[in-house]
Amino acid sequence: MSHWRPATLWQALSGAAALAGCIAYAVLAHRAASAPAPGLFEACVFIVPLMAAALVVAWRSPARTWWLLGWALVAGGLWAVRDRLGAGTQWVLLAQHVGINAALCLGFGRTLAQDSVPLIARLARMVHGGDLSARLVRYTRGATLAWTLFFAATALLSILLFAFAPPAVWSGFVNLLSLPLLAAMFVGEYIARVLMIPRDERSGFFEALTAYRRFSRSSNPRPH
């Protein structure tokens, strides 16, 4: 009979808590975006996470003082107009959702330029520690293109639903379907990898995740 190790149990509990938190926030965000008369609370549901993320980025920036000053000015401006923030709740969510997907689309897409190495190829090189086979080169380029198109389609569909669909439909897509669609894309890409790449040439999920973390740290060095 197998026993849970403390580290494994902690990882499982942490993952379950993170998943529960994501689901709870998605439901809360959907209710806030669908509210008939959104107020300050509904606006804070979207603004507070953005400001928290911006604060982390500012703190890690090499020009920390200037970034923190800019963050404080934005926070002060939002506080000054807090009574009018509710009217822009849906616009904040639209900017957040489209902005994230557009940034990811650009991040993947720009590595498809002629003189660049596709993003997934960079991750594969970190896993395999050397040059890639011709088959892996073709696959990683195609996978990078697929992710680019996925993020582009997500951003475009969000804009179209915002413009032409009822608010509840658009909010459901943004808040309730975004993560399941992302998970489905991961699963689809993994299935394609299994079908197209021999076992000895492909990496597992956790190996790819470790490579991505190393890539993120090398791309975003912390200030001293």
C-alpha positions as CSV (number, residue, x, y, z in Angstrom):
1,M,0.0,0.0,0.0
2,S,1.5,3.3,-1.0
3,H,1.7,6.3,1.3
4,W,1.5,10.0,0.6
5,R,4.8,11.7,1.2
6,P,4.5,15.1,3.0
7,A,5.9,17.0,-0.1
8,T,3.6,15.2,-2.5
9,L,0.6,15.7,-0.2
10,W,1.4,19.4,0.1
11,Q,1.7,19.8,-3.7
12,A,-1.6,18.0,-4.2
13,L,-3.3,20.2,-1.6
14,S,-1.7,23.4,-3.0
15,G,-2.9,22.4,-6.5
16,A,-6.4,21.7,-5.3
17,A,-6.5,25.0,-3.4
18,A,-5.3,26.9,-6.5
19,L,-7.9,25.2,-8.7
20,A,-10.7,25.9,-6.2
21,G,-9.5,29.6,-6.0
22,C,-9.6,29.9,-9.8
23,I,-13.1,28.4,-10.0
24,A,-14.3,30.7,-7.2
25,Y,-12.9,33.8,-8.9
26,A,-14.3,32.8,-12.3
27,V,-17.8,32.5,-10.8
28,L,-17.4,35.8,-8.9
29,A,-16.1,37.6,-12.0
30,H,-19.0,36.2,-14.1
31,R,-21.5,37.6,-11.6
32,A,-19.7,40.9,-11.4
33,A,-19.6,41.3,-15.2
34,S,-23.2,40.3,-15.6
35,A,-24.5,42.6,-12.9
36,P,-27.3,44.9,-14.3
37,A,-25.9,47.9,-12.3
38,P,-22.3,47.3,-11.4
39,G,-20.8,49.3,-8.6
40,L,-17.5,49.7,-6.8
41,F,-17.4,46.1,-5.6
42,E,-17.9,44.7,-9.1
43,A,-15.2,47.0,-10.4
44,C,-12.8,46.0,-7.7
45,V,-13.2,42.3,-8.6
46,F,-11.3,43.1,-11.8
47,I,-9.1,46.1,-10.8
48,V,-7.6,44.7,-7.6
49,P,-6.0,41.6,-9.3
50,L,-4.6,43.8,-12.1
51,M,-3.2,46.3,-9.6
52,A,-1.7,43.4,-7.5
53,A,0.0,42.0,-10.6
54,A,1.2,45.4,-11.6
55,L,2.7,45.9,-8.1
56,V,4.6,42.6,-8.4
57,V,6.0,43.7,-11.8
58,A,6.9,47.1,-10.5
59,W,8.7,45.6,-7.5
60,R,10.7,43.2,-9.7
61,S,11.6,45.9,-12.3
62,P,15.2,47.1,-12.5
63,A,13.8,50.7,-12.3
64,R,11.8,49.8,-9.2
65,T,11.5,53.3,-7.8
66,W,10.0,54.8,-10.9
67,W,7.7,51.8,-11.5
68,L,6.4,52.0,-7.9
69,L,5.9,55.7,-8.3
70,G,3.8,55.1,-11.4
71,W,1.8,52.4,-9.7
72,A,1.1,54.7,-6.8
73,L,-0.1,57.5,-9.2
74,V,-2.4,55.0,-11.0
75,A,-3.8,53.7,-7.6
76,G,-4.4,57.3,-6.5
77,G,-6.2,58.1,-9.7
78,L,-8.4,55.1,-9.4
79,W,-9.2,56.0,-5.8
80,A,-10.1,59.6,-6.8
81,V,-12.7,58.3,-9.3
82,R,-13.9,55.3,-7.3
83,D,-17.5,56.5,-7.4
84,R,-17.5,56.2,-11.2
85,L,-15.6,52.9,-11.6
86,G,-18.6,50.7,-11.7
87,A,-19.8,52.1,-15.0
88,G,-16.5,50.8,-16.6
89,T,-16.5,47.3,-15.1
90,Q,-17.1,45.5,-18.4
91,W,-14.6,47.6,-20.2
92,V,-12.0,46.8,-17.6
93,L,-12.6,43.0,-18.0
94,L,-12.5,43.4,-21.8
95,A,-9.2,45.2,-21.7
96,Q,-7.8,42.6,-19.2
97,H,-9.0,39.5,-21.3
98,V,-8.1,40.9,-24.7
99,G,-4.8,42.4,-23.4
100,I,-3.6,39.1,-21.9
101,N,-4.4,37.1,-24.9
102,A,-3.0,39.6,-27.3
103,A,0.2,39.8,-25.3
104,L,0.5,36.0,-25.4
105,C,-0.3,36.0,-29.1
106,L,2.5,38.5,-29.7
107,G,4.9,36.6,-27.4
108,F,4.5,33.4,-29.4
109,G,4.0,34.9,-32.8
110,R,7.1,37.1,-32.8
111,T,9.3,34.0,-32.3
112,L,8.0,32.7,-35.7
113,A,10.0,35.4,-37.6
114,Q,12.5,34.1,-40.1
115,D,15.6,34.7,-37.9
116,S,14.0,33.7,-34.6
117,V,13.7,30.3,-32.8
118,P,10.0,29.4,-32.1
119,L,9.2,29.6,-28.5
120,I,8.3,26.0,-28.1
121,A,11.5,25.0,-29.8
122,R,13.4,27.0,-27.2
123,L,11.6,25.1,-24.4
124,A,12.3,21.8,-26.2
125,R,16.0,22.7,-26.4
126,M,16.1,23.3,-22.6
127,V,14.5,19.8,-22.1
128,H,16.7,17.9,-24.5
129,G,19.8,20.0,-23.9
130,G,21.0,20.3,-27.5
131,D,19.9,20.5,-31.1
132,L,16.5,19.2,-32.2
133,S,15.8,16.6,-34.8
134,A,14.2,17.8,-38.1
135,R,10.9,16.3,-36.9
136,L,11.0,18.2,-33.6
137,V,11.9,21.4,-35.4
138,R,8.8,21.1,-37.7
139,Y,6.6,20.1,-34.8
140,T,7.7,22.9,-32.4
141,R,7.2,25.5,-35.1
142,G,3.7,24.2,-35.9
143,A,2.9,24.1,-32.2
144,T,4.1,27.6,-31.7
145,L,1.9,28.7,-34.6
146,A,-1.1,26.8,-33.2
147,W,-0.7,28.6,-29.8
148,T,-0.4,31.9,-31.6
149,L,-3.6,31.4,-33.5
150,F,-5.4,30.1,-30.3
151,F,-4.6,33.3,-28.4
152,A,-5.5,35.5,-31.5
153,A,-8.8,33.7,-31.9
154,T,-9.6,34.0,-28.2
155,A,-9.0,37.8,-28.2
156,L,-11.0,38.3,-31.4
157,L,-13.9,36.3,-30.2
158,S,-14.0,38.2,-26.9
159,I,-14.2,41.5,-28.9
160,L,-17.0,40.1,-31.1
161,L,-19.0,38.8,-28.3
162,F,-18.6,42.0,-26.3
163,A,-19.9,44.0,-29.3
164,F,-22.7,41.8,-30.5
165,A,-23.8,39.3,-27.8
166,P,-25.7,39.8,-24.5
167,P,-23.4,40.7,-21.6
168,A,-24.0,37.4,-19.9
169,V,-22.9,35.4,-23.0
170,W,-19.7,37.4,-23.3
171,S,-19.0,37.2,-19.6
172,G,-19.6,33.4,-19.7
173,F,-17.0,33.0,-22.4
174,V,-14.5,35.2,-20.7
175,N,-14.9,34.0,-17.1
176,L,-16.2,30.5,-17.3
177,L,-14.8,29.1,-20.6
178,S,-11.4,30.7,-20.9
179,L,-9.6,28.2,-18.5
180,P,-11.4,25.1,-19.8
181,L,-10.5,26.1,-23.4
182,L,-6.9,26.7,-22.4
183,A,-6.8,23.3,-20.7
184,A,-8.4,21.7,-23.8
185,M,-5.7,23.3,-26.0
186,F,-3.0,21.9,-23.7
187,V,-4.5,18.4,-23.9
188,G,-4.9,18.7,-27.7
189,E,-1.3,19.8,-28.1
190,Y,-0.1,16.9,-25.9
191,I,-2.1,14.4,-27.9
192,A,-0.7,15.8,-31.2
193,R,2.8,15.5,-29.7
194,V,2.2,11.8,-28.7
195,L,0.9,11.0,-32.1
196,M,3.6,12.8,-34.1
197,I,6.8,12.5,-32.0
198,P,8.5,9.2,-30.9
199,R,8.6,8.6,-27.2
200,D,12.4,9.1,-26.9
201,E,12.2,12.5,-28.6
202,R,9.3,14.0,-26.7
203,S,9.1,15.5,-23.1
204,G,6.5,14.9,-20.5
205,F,4.3,17.6,-19.0
206,F,6.4,18.2,-15.9
207,E,9.6,18.3,-17.9
208,A,8.1,21.0,-20.1
209,L,6.8,22.9,-17.1
210,T,10.3,22.9,-15.5
211,A,11.8,24.1,-18.8
212,Y,9.2,26.9,-19.0
213,R,10.1,28.0,-15.5
214,R,13.8,28.1,-16.3
215,F,13.0,30.0,-19.5
216,S,10.9,32.5,-17.6
217,R,13.6,33.1,-15.0
218,S,16.2,33.6,-17.7
219,S,14.0,36.0,-19.6
220,N,13.1,38.1,-16.5
221,P,16.1,38.5,-14.3
222,R,15.4,40.0,-10.9
223,P,17.0,43.3,-10.0
224,H,19.8,43.2,-7.4
